[in-house]
């Protein structure tokens, strides 16, 4: 069993987008917490909203937390 969180939000790129990876699969590029929540809903966490994304220890924020979207 790995200790790494199954959800990784990577640092912002030049356009302010952040790659979102769930269980090793990149789901897309998010431009805000709402996008991350949408990706997670599509990945099977239908009940998740923005607050769940911000509060969850399953989400690893690299290059800044959920309030960082600029490169």
LINMO-V135554 format. One record per residue. N is the residue number from 1. RES is the residue in one letter. PSI is psi in radians with two decimals (999 if undefined). Layout:
N/RES/PSI  N/RES/PSI
This chain:
1/X/2.34  2/X/2.64  3/X/-0.10  4/X/2.44  5/X/2.56  6/X/-0.23  7/X/2.16  8/X/2.24  9/X/2.01  10/X/2.89  11/X/2.70  12/X/2.50  13/X/-2.99  14/X/-0.43  15/X/0.07  16/X/0.11  17/X/2.65  18/X/2.19  19/X/2.48  20/X/2.15  21/X/2.32  22/X/2.16  23/X/0.73  24/X/-0.10  25/X/2.21  26/X/2.13  27/X/-0.36  28/X/-2.91  29/X/2.22  30/X/2.56  31/X/0.13  32/X/2.98  33/X/-0.60  34/X/-0.68  35/X/-0.73  36/X/-0.78  37/X/-0.72  38/X/-0.77  39/X/-0.75  40/X/-0.61  41/X/-0.75  42/X/-0.44  43/X/0.04  44/X/-0.05  45/X/1.12  46/X/-0.49  47/X/-0.08  48/X/2.45  49/X/-2.99  50/X/-0.68  51/X/-0.68  52/X/-0.74  53/X/-0.79  54/X/-0.64  55/X/-0.38  56/X/2.43  57/X/-0.10  58/X/-0.25  59/X/2.14  60/X/2.07  61/X/2.03  62/X/2.38  63/X/0.38  64/X/2.70  65/X/-2.89  66/X/-0.12  67/X/0.07  68/X/2.00  69/X/0.08  70/X/2.49  71/X/999
